[in-house]
């Protein structure tokens, strides 16, 4: 869709967000700014048609009560009076009545057409907000997800994005209500400007009282957002920890915790609903007082009955617009917190050390070097890796050895380009890996082992996740090498069997086999096996040994394991202690590995 306006002014007129024309939601608003004049025009047209039908009440009542049209009517009625005077006296009442009905019908059709326009724009903006959030999450660097709570991100997409989209509908309601009120105000001025000034003074007083209430409602809306996030977090805790909860018999404890959070959210929602509900009767009472006061003032000003009636009807028909305006403003107030959450996520900047390289992957094969590499996670837990230097020789299987928390996972994340070094660099031969396109690099690195997620699809779809174009024969071959074909063939639907959310319908060992098949299918230059034999029914030592010795479907391997038998097929080794390289070189020359052999230790 073309953009009619692309200026800061346009986004200010069409507000979407709390950060103004330079905010993260402004680009979405600009895509649909061209719709705004049309929607406003249709709103003005509907209001003109309705106000015109009300204005015709003056000649109608005059004809019914007095039998004639008096002189001195407002200027805007002169054309209609001129037409009526050309008709026979017996047809004038019917002609005015027919004209009123015609104008009201036309107003209804215009309003329906405008409502359809608004629904279309609202739906498109809602879709754009959700897709923008999804694109932003997919583009953010890995450290962002280590730093921020996943529950908050889920809540922003699942709840706050919808609430932010509701603001669009309410904004259009505000714009249309204001347009209608402008038309009605012009009509009231033309009828009796002094009485209109009295009405304006009363409306200003009512607005001042309502503004005090809006401040309170914004605070209540913030509480709803916070409590809703806490509820989502508690639910995710239950879902992700259901096995732990059952094993330790903590059903009642978690249920009570969820009930307390849910009840707190209920209380916050109830507070918003009570506050909103109490505001409308208060507003209606103030409007009724103003209505009666206008009637008394009109009587003192000696206005004619038809003019007073038309003025009061116009004022009465303004009330739904005023009410819609108030409801929209009251509705926007508690949604502000959700809009701010959406803006926060859309406004997130990339990691300060992004992977910006654009060079293609070199065709020649080289060793991988770590040179004085340091990295600290954004959680502030200290250096995970400190001035690490070592080599992963090409065409070999290299063991990465170290106790839990030593820094092995950080090395794996660096090799996968999920994070970038704070100091130092990784090299492929003489080329800095940071200069190579991250996407191109990752296409030549694959990982399998523990904590490897599966998608909610079939087994074939999971194995082919890195190569969606792979044939079934290629998928089956990778599964046979990964020792997965046998158990897959026993399933009722074979490779078309669905694995469920995160593969929870399969055992840990079965998930590891599928993960290894997925890694082998892409034929990586570097295969990373991260605790690939730790599951009870996981990959056998024989399978790993054969895989590493034959180097089938990969060129180099990095093996992370606490088991000595798993490391026996490796020729080189790297020992990590507290984020530093303690020793590296041929595996059987390492003091750490020799000690394991001397003490006949299977694990460390």
VOGU-3710 file (C-alpha; in Angstrom, 3 decimals, decimal comma):
1> xxxxxxxxxx> 0,000/0,000/0,000  1,359/3,396/-0,895  2,090/5,911/1,823  0,462/9,273/1,295  2,487/11,066/3,950  5,875/10,199/5,350  6,605/13,009/7,743  6,771/13,428/11,477  3,631/15,526/11,267  1,647/12,673/9,740
11> xxxxxxxxxx> 2,472/10,283/12,557  1,664/12,941/15,115  -1,792/13,339/13,593  -2,205/9,574/13,457  -0,745/8,586/16,828  0,270/4,987/17,346  2,498/4,527/20,355  3,830/6,543/23,237  7,208/7,617/21,804  5,996/9,980/19,114
21> xxxxxxxxxx> 6,921/10,106/15,414  10,352/8,553/15,973  9,063/5,616/18,018  9,238/1,969/16,892  5,517/1,871/16,059  5,645/4,976/13,865  6,711/3,101/10,679  3,606/0,922/10,954  1,397/3,982/11,386  2,904/5,640/8,310
31> xxxxxxxxxx> 1,903/2,722/6,097  -1,768/3,493/6,698  -1,717/7,270/7,072  -3,266/7,599/3,608  -6,431/5,997/4,979  -6,882/8,705/7,585  -8,227/11,493/5,302  -10,766/9,113/3,774  -11,980/7,895/7,152  -12,219/11,457/8,454
41> xxxxxxxxxx> -14,038/12,539/5,285  -16,604/9,773/5,620  -17,033/10,621/9,301  -17,627/14,274/8,472  -20,073/13,326/5,721  -22,080/11,132/8,091  -22,190/13,951/10,656  -23,275/16,496/8,030  -26,078/14,226/6,900  -27,275/13,713/10,471
51> xxxxxxxxxx> -26,984/17,375/11,454  -28,802/18,319/8,249  -31,677/16,011/9,124  -31,870/17,599/12,590  -31,786/21,113/11,095  -34,815/20,219/8,972  -36,781/19,727/12,197  -37,120/23,527/12,446  -39,201/23,962/9,249  -41,030/20,696/9,946
61> xxxxxxxxxx> -42,123/21,745/13,447  -42,973/25,227/12,188  -45,230/23,752/9,510  -46,864/21,334/11,946  -47,396/23,870/14,759  -47,936/27,171/12,896  -48,805/25,966/9,400  -46,103/28,141/7,852  -42,360/28,662/7,785  -41,339/31,781/9,741
71> xxxxxxxxxx> -38,793/34,325/8,599  -35,419/34,690/10,266  -34,411/31,020/10,130  -30,679/30,186/10,281  -28,776/30,814/7,054  -27,949/27,145/6,398  -31,707/26,415/6,050  -32,367/29,050/3,353  -31,759/26,686/0,375  -34,159/24,099/1,847
81> xxxxxxxxxx> -36,777/26,753/2,570  -36,470/28,029/-1,004  -37,242/24,558/-2,357  -40,186/24,111/0,039  -41,744/27,378/-1,067  -41,914/26,038/-4,630  -44,156/23,167/-3,472  -47,902/23,331/-2,777  -48,624/23,944/0,918  -50,219/20,504/1,377
91> xxxxxxxxxx> -47,051/18,710/0,250  -44,490/20,620/2,294  -44,771/18,582/5,509  -44,402/15,293/3,617  -41,500/16,673/1,606  -39,600/17,722/4,748  -40,321/14,403/6,468  -39,142/12,481/3,388  -35,956/14,557/3,206  -35,206/13,834/6,890
101> xxxxxxxxxx> -35,638/10,065/6,358  -33,494/10,198/3,221  -30,673/11,980/5,029  -30,825/9,532/7,953  -30,669/6,544/5,557  -27,711/8,037/3,706  -25,963/8,650/7,017  -26,402/4,973/7,947  -24,856/3,766/4,677  -21,906/6,122/5,018
111> xxxxxxxxxx> -21,301/4,986/8,602  -21,422/1,310/7,558  -18,897/1,914/4,778  -16,607/3,780/7,171  -16,863/1,005/9,776  -15,724/-1,494/7,143  -12,734/0,718/6,285  -11,770/1,012/9,935  -12,071/-2,764/10,479  -9,770/-3,385/7,505
121> xxxxxxxxxx> -7,111/-0,934/8,680  -7,309/-2,185/12,263  -6,832/-5,782/11,115  -3,879/-4,885/8,917  -2,152/-2,873/11,646  -2,747/-5,673/14,151  -1,171/-8,135/11,725  1,773/-5,809/11,075  2,426/-5,374/14,799  2,534/-9,135/15,371
131> xxxxxxxxxx> 4,753/-9,810/12,356  7,053/-6,936/13,349  7,406/-8,447/16,823  8,132/-11,886/15,374  10,706/-10,442/12,973  12,349/-8,488/15,788  12,617/-11,544/18,027  14,087/-13,629/15,207  16,645/-10,910/14,407  17,847/-10,245/17,953
141> xxxxxxxxxx> 21,163/-11,707/18,972  21,384/-14,651/21,313  22,597/-12,693/24,399  19,280/-10,837/24,466  17,478/-14,081/25,316  19,991/-14,892/28,027  19,341/-11,541/29,663  15,537/-11,251/29,453  12,792/-13,452/30,809  11,156/-15,585/28,108
151> xxxxxxxxxx> 7,788/-15,309/29,846  7,801/-11,559/29,318  8,450/-12,001/25,609  5,631/-14,557/25,263  3,243/-12,255/27,107  4,105/-9,323/24,825  3,308/-11,321/21,692  0,320/-13,251/23,040  -1,390/-10,464/24,987  0,177/-7,026/24,729
161> xxxxxxxxxx> 0,264/-7,056/20,916  -3,516/-7,560/20,789  -4,113/-4,870/23,367  -1,866/-2,507/21,418  -3,891/-3,232/18,271  -7,063/-2,337/20,176  -5,636/1,146/20,559  -5,946/1,594/16,775  -9,703/1,055/16,912  -10,008/3,431/19,830
171> xxxxxxxxxx> -7,920/6,079/18,066  -10,234/5,934/15,072  -13,167/6,253/17,452  -11,568/9,388/18,879  -10,951/10,856/15,417  -14,484/10,165/14,167  -16,050/11,444/17,389  -14,050/14,670/17,197  -14,998/15,119/13,523  -18,680/14,654/14,344
181> xxxxxxxxxx> -18,466/17,024/17,284  -16,907/19,699/15,061  -19,826/19,463/12,624  -22,404/19,600/15,417  -20,621/22,545/17,029  -20,799/24,509/13,764  -24,539/23,801/13,573  -25,026/24,925/17,171  -23,128/28,156/16,504  -25,306/28,863/13,490
191> xxxxxxxxxx> -28,430/28,304/15,580  -27,453/30,383/18,629  -23,816/31,253/19,308  -24,388/32,655/22,811  -26,055/29,481/23,979  -23,230/27,508/22,347  -20,655/29,418/24,420  -22,556/28,422/27,553  -22,417/24,779/26,446  -18,659/25,007/25,799
201> xxxxxxxxxx> -18,054/26,309/29,311  -19,980/23,369/30,748  -18,121/20,831/28,613  -14,736/22,256/29,661  -15,697/21,806/33,310  -16,749/18,199/32,673  -13,472/17,460/30,804  -11,422/18,809/33,711  -13,151/16,431/36,115  -12,680/13,472/33,740
211> xxxxxxxxxx> -8,950/14,130/33,301  -8,394/13,489/36,998  -10,013/10,096/36,635  -7,885/9,156/33,593  -4,700/9,424/35,645  -5,995/6,847/38,079  -7,058/4,534/35,254  -3,578/4,563/33,685  -2,066/3,343/36,957  -4,662/0,576/37,176
221> xxxxxxxxxx> -3,836/-0,457/33,596  -0,156/-0,774/34,490  -1,069/-3,099/37,353  -3,093/-5,298/34,965  -0,116/-5,632/32,607  2,246/-6,588/35,421  -0,153/-9,123/36,927  -0,880/-10,655/33,532  2,841/-11,152/32,982  3,153/-12,829/36,377
231> xxxxxxxxxx> 0,278/-15,175/35,489  1,921/-16,157/32,195  5,181/-16,804/34,008  3,479/-19,035/36,566  1,702/-21,021/33,852  4,915/-21,541/31,885  6,604/-22,674/35,094  3,947/-25,343/35,585  4,095/-26,519/31,963  7,904/-26,663/31,803
241> xxxxxxxxxx> 8,278/-28,233/35,257  5,369/-30,665/35,274  7,665/-33,682/35,609  9,487/-32,131/38,567  6,189/-31,143/40,195  4,869/-34,703/39,925  8,090/-36,301/41,148  8,211/-34,214/44,322  4,462/-34,081/44,926  4,200/-30,282/44,723
251> xxxxxxxxxx> 0,828/-30,164/42,926  -0,963/-28,353/45,745  1,862/-25,870/46,227  2,005/-24,856/42,548  -1,786/-24,768/42,290  -1,968/-22,422/45,254  0,749/-20,201/43,772  -1,145/-20,030/40,487  -4,407/-19,309/42,292  -2,831/-16,411/44,174
261> xxxxxxxxxx> -1,395/-14,847/41,007  -4,685/-15,364/39,143  -6,627/-13,806/41,997  -4,301/-10,808/41,982  -4,942/-10,350/38,260  -8,677/-10,716/38,872  -8,484/-7,965/41,453  -6,592/-5,662/39,101  -9,081/-6,270/36,275  -11,974/-5,734/38,652
271> xxxxxxxxxx> -10,472/-2,434/39,791  -10,282/-1,259/36,169  -13,834/-2,395/35,460  -15,200/-0,759/38,594  -13,418/2,480/37,868  -14,649/2,505/34,260  -18,208/1,565/35,250  -18,427/4,282/37,888  -17,156/6,911/35,484  -19,992/6,558/32,980
281> xxxxxxxxxx> -22,902/7,258/35,401  -20,940/10,207/36,745  -20,438/11,510/33,232  -24,085/11,011/32,284  -25,206/12,893/35,399  -22,981/15,867/34,555  -24,224/15,839/30,964  -27,855/15,733/32,130  -27,291/18,726/34,395  -25,781/20,599/31,462
291> xxxxxxxxxx> -28,765/19,637/29,267  -31,293/20,999/31,761  -29,240/24,177/32,227  -29,234/24,732/28,443  -33,028/24,408/28,357  -33,419/27,037/31,073  -30,973/29,447/29,423  -32,713/29,031/26,044  -35,997/29,947/27,698  -34,441/33,100/29,144
301> xxxxxxxxxx> -33,104/34,032/25,684  -36,643/33,813/24,204  -35,686/31,295/21,496  -38,568/29,910/19,421  -39,821/26,408/20,126  -38,575/24,917/16,806  -35,114/26,460/17,256  -34,891/25,363/20,889  -35,984/21,858/19,916  -33,406/21,638/17,122
311> xxxxxxxxxx> -30,679/22,956/19,443  -31,564/20,405/22,119  -31,793/17,554/19,605  -28,362/18,474/18,230  -27,047/18,625/21,770  -28,707/15,284/22,532  -27,198/13,664/19,419  -23,806/14,986/20,459  -23,952/12,954/23,649  -23,261/9,564/21,965
321> xxxxxxxxxx> -20,210/11,142/20,309  -19,047/12,602/23,595  -19,654/9,232/25,260  -17,740/7,411/22,499  -14,900/9,889/22,890  -14,810/9,353/26,642  -14,994/5,585/26,331  -12,162/5,605/23,802  -10,010/7,782/26,050  -10,841/5,611/29,040
331> xxxxxxxxxx> -10,085/2,521/26,964  -6,731/3,823/25,771  -5,551/4,728/29,274  -5,223/1,165/30,660  -3,813/-0,082/27,326  -0,904/2,337/27,443  1,208/-0,114/29,450  0,734/-2,807/26,775  1,714/-0,349/24,043  4,854/0,509/25,993
341> xxxxxxxxxx> 5,755/-3,191/26,251  5,354/-3,631/22,486  7,471/-0,525/21,882  10,101/-1,834/24,269  10,497/-5,055/22,318  10,370/-3,424/18,883  12,899/-0,841/20,051  15,481/-3,351/21,245  18,880/-2,817/19,677  21,240/-5,578/18,635
351> xxxxxxxxxx> 24,113/-6,785/20,770  26,903/-4,177/20,912  29,232/-6,678/19,186  27,040/-7,924/16,318  28,037/-10,462/13,693  28,256/-8,074/10,754  30,621/-9,961/8,445  29,481/-10,396/4,876  32,193/-12,531/3,293  31,187/-15,928/1,895
361> xxxxxxxxxx> 32,468/-19,126/3,453  35,941/-20,009/2,079  35,954/-23,077/-0,137  39,320/-24,309/1,141  39,607/-26,170/4,423  41,521/-24,802/7,396  42,002/-25,258/11,120  39,895/-23,185/13,499  41,814/-20,957/15,903  40,763/-19,216/19,119
371> xxxxxxxxxx> 43,152/-16,321/19,793  42,907/-14,595/23,185  39,119/-14,903/23,215  37,204/-13,518/26,211  33,469/-13,342/26,823  31,161/-12,443/29,727  27,428/-13,127/29,678  25,049/-10,158/30,070  23,698/-11,596/33,307  26,784/-10,228/35,032
381> xxxxxxxxxx> 28,015/-13,570/36,433  31,666/-12,874/35,600  33,907/-13,921/32,727  32,752/-17,183/31,149  35,883/-17,344/29,008  39,136/-15,469/29,564  41,895/-15,031/26,954  41,369/-18,513/25,556  43,736/-19,634/22,788  43,663/-23,087/21,172
391> xxxxxxxxxx> 43,287/-24,872/17,837  40,663/-27,243/16,450  42,616/-29,082/13,722  40,809/-29,682/10,453  39,829/-33,278/9,713  40,156/-34,483/13,305  37,913/-35,154/16,262  38,757/-32,846/19,145  37,637/-33,400/22,737  36,509/-30,400/24,787
401> xxxxxxxxxx> 37,044/-31,377/28,410  36,099/-29,551/31,572  33,869/-29,676/34,602  30,419/-28,114/34,644  30,613/-24,330/34,455  34,199/-24,340/33,141  33,250/-22,522/29,901  32,569/-25,350/27,437  29,074/-24,105/26,527  30,501/-20,644/25,881
411> xxxxxxxxxx> 32,991/-22,111/23,417  30,161/-23,991/21,675  28,068/-20,803/21,479  31,027/-18,909/20,022  31,602/-21,592/17,405  27,904/-21,465/16,469  28,106/-17,632/16,203  25,303/-17,271/18,755  27,567/-14,881/20,616  30,646/-12,895/19,530
421> xxxxxxxxxx> 33,895/-12,442/21,467  34,265/-9,318/23,550  38,014/-9,414/22,978  40,140/-11,618/20,798  38,884/-13,405/17,694  38,153/-16,735/16,051  39,925/-17,576/12,793  39,408/-20,035/9,974  42,926/-20,326/8,725  44,038/-16,712/8,318
431> xxxxxxxxxx> 40,504/-15,322/7,903  38,695/-13,844/10,898  35,429/-15,724/11,321  33,704/-12,445/12,281  34,253/-11,307/8,675  32,315/-14,274/7,316  28,549/-13,996/7,020  27,029/-15,499/10,169  24,372/-17,261/8,083  26,977/-18,760/5,756
441> xxxxxxxxxx> 29,085/-19,897/8,707  26,182/-21,558/10,519  25,253/-23,525/7,401  28,568/-25,344/7,810  28,293/-25,978/11,575  25,868/-28,430/13,172  25,280/-29,435/16,772  23,718/-32,503/18,345  23,411/-33,845/21,855  21,650/-32,695/24,997
451> xxxxxxxxxx> 19,143/-29,845/25,137  18,614/-29,813/21,362  15,036/-28,698/20,750  12,717/-30,314/18,262  9,945/-28,504/16,423  6,289/-29,467/16,709  6,141/-31,467/13,478  6,888/-34,903/12,078  10,134/-36,795/12,563  10,979/-36,246/8,898
461> xxxxxxxxxx> 10,385/-32,496/9,237  12,672/-32,379/12,274  15,501/-34,246/10,595  15,184/-32,059/7,493  14,911/-28,807/9,471  18,340/-27,605/8,318  17,725/-28,849/4,743  14,009/-28,624/3,959  14,664/-29,677/0,361  16,196/-33,043/1,390
471> xxxxxxxxxx> 14,622/-36,169/-0,074  13,150/-38,941/2,052  16,037/-41,214/1,043  18,562/-38,671/2,388  16,545/-38,307/5,601  16,472/-42,080/6,114  20,204/-42,386/5,450  21,013/-39,727/8,067  18,694/-41,500/10,527  20,465/-44,850/9,948
481> xxxxxxxxxx> 23,877/-43,294/10,621  22,482/-41,704/13,798  21,078/-45,076/14,955  17,528/-43,666/14,761  16,026/-45,578/11,845  15,187/-48,660/13,903  13,006/-46,952/16,520  11,436/-44,662/13,911  10,411/-47,657/11,805  8,612/-49,160/14,800
491> xxxxxxxxxx> 6,406/-46,095/15,226  2,849/-46,364/13,790  3,444/-43,621/11,223  7,189/-44,005/10,843  8,867/-40,818/9,636  5,454/-39,122/9,498  4,974/-39,556/13,256  4,549/-36,246/15,070  6,952/-35,552/17,933  4,722/-33,152/19,905
501> xxxxxxxxxx> 5,694/-29,849/21,480  9,511/-29,758/21,839  9,544/-33,500/21,112  8,106/-34,408/24,513  6,311/-37,455/23,087  9,747/-39,073/22,607  12,309/-40,214/25,137  15,500/-38,271/25,748  17,576/-40,775/23,795  15,199/-40,740/20,848
511> xxxxxxxxxx> 15,346/-36,962/20,731  19,157/-37,119/20,764  19,178/-39,545/17,826  16,846/-37,317/15,800  19,016/-34,322/16,679  22,132/-36,139/15,459  20,398/-37,181/12,223  19,381/-33,547/11,690  22,995/-32,437/12,171  24,404/-35,105/9,839
521> xxxxxxxxxx> 21,918/-34,343/7,080  23,455/-30,893/6,462  26,932/-32,469/6,001  28,675/-29,877/8,222  32,318/-28,971/8,120  32,249/-28,904/11,922  30,037/-31,306/13,887  29,634/-30,496/17,585  28,550/-33,375/19,837  27,456/-31,893/23,163
531> xxxxxxxxxx> 26,987/-34,649/25,773  25,531/-36,876/23,076  25,531/-40,027/25,260  24,165/-38,654/28,526  20,579/-39,946/28,130  19,738/-43,358/29,653  18,587/-44,655/26,255  20,791/-42,287/24,311  23,375/-42,831/21,610  25,612/-45,800/22,281
541> xxxxxxxxxx> 29,355/-45,458/22,713  29,760/-47,752/19,703  27,680/-45,447/17,493  29,708/-42,400/18,533  33,018/-44,199/18,144  32,128/-45,437/14,669  30,799/-42,016/13,656  33,945/-40,199/14,787  36,356/-42,752/13,313  34,676/-42,865/9,896
551> xxxxxxxxxx> 33,965/-39,113/9,656  30,840/-39,848/7,658  28,894/-36,743/6,533  31,167/-34,256/8,384  34,778/-33,072/8,173  35,819/-32,100/11,715  34,234/-32,783/15,095  34,257/-31,210/18,532  33,154/-33,643/21,239  31,948/-32,334/24,616
561> xxxxxxxxxx> 31,567/-35,105/27,167  32,258/-36,066/30,769  32,718/-39,714/29,791  36,197/-41,022/29,003  34,873/-43,794/26,756  33,105/-41,220/24,573  36,346/-39,275/24,121  38,468/-42,284/23,078  37,839/-41,705/19,355  39,275/-38,170/19,611
571> xxxxxxxxxx> 42,856/-37,458/18,622  43,151/-33,984/20,118  41,872/-32,398/23,297  41,305/-29,037/25,012  40,968/-28,793/28,797  39,054/-25,803/30,188  39,189/-24,768/33,837  37,275/-21,748/35,166  37,078/-20,104/31,761  40,751/-20,567/30,901
581> xxxxxxxxxx> 42,573/-23,079/28,728  44,503/-25,332/31,109  46,099/-27,431/28,358  45,567/-28,484/24,758  47,177/-30,819/22,252  47,095/-34,531/21,435  44,477/-36,098/23,709  46,670/-38,784/25,243  49,390/-36,256/26,030  47,049/-34,206/28,218
591> xxxxxxxxxx> 47,710/-34,515/31,946  43,969/-34,325/32,707  43,157/-37,281/30,422  46,181/-39,266/31,618  45,007/-38,856/35,193  41,580/-40,207/34,235  43,235/-43,256/32,677  45,603/-43,768/35,621  42,743/-43,624/38,132  40,464/-45,564/35,764
601> xxxx> 37,836/-42,842/35,957  34,935/-43,164/33,514  33,495/-39,705/34,290  34,770/-36,513/35,886
//
